[in-house]
Amino acid sequence: MTLTEADLIRMMLPRAGVDVSGYPPDVQLVISEVCKHWNLKPPSTKGSKGYWIGQARELLDACGEFGEELIAEYRLDYEAAMEKNRQRTGYGTAPFTVEGPGSLVKAVRAKAGEKRAEGQVSQGYRDDAKWLEEYYAQPD
């Protein structure tokens, strides 16, 4: 089978509206976002659907207060990593393979942590930025 340039372009474009009506309402948007941004088709067999439902709930938990929009934000980081690999090696290698919602749990949870930390000092630590400068200026 030979793929044409049009076939390749079509495969790279996000899928428009996958049917997630057979999934519970609490995971439909998560599954839809994963499929849209990673060009996946949700499974239709009972066992695989159950696996995706559980993983979608984990992914939703990982998104935390940022909701499903964090999946789209993380896709930008994923693209940036592929571009960095392309510049370094000449190939746009993905940071990891995404086969469903479960593949994204760790990365999205980390992204949520980064967003929580933006512009704020962790609670329980000194708010004084000068303290950090002094700490790192000390000889070992």
Secondary structure, DSSP 8 states (H G I E B T S, - for coil): ----HHHHHHHHS--S----TTS-HHHHHHHHHHHHHHT-----SHHHHHHHHHHHHHHHHHHGGGTTHHHHHHHHHHHHHHHHHHHHHSS---SS---SGGGGHHHHHHHHHHHHHTTS--TTS---HHHHHHHHHS--
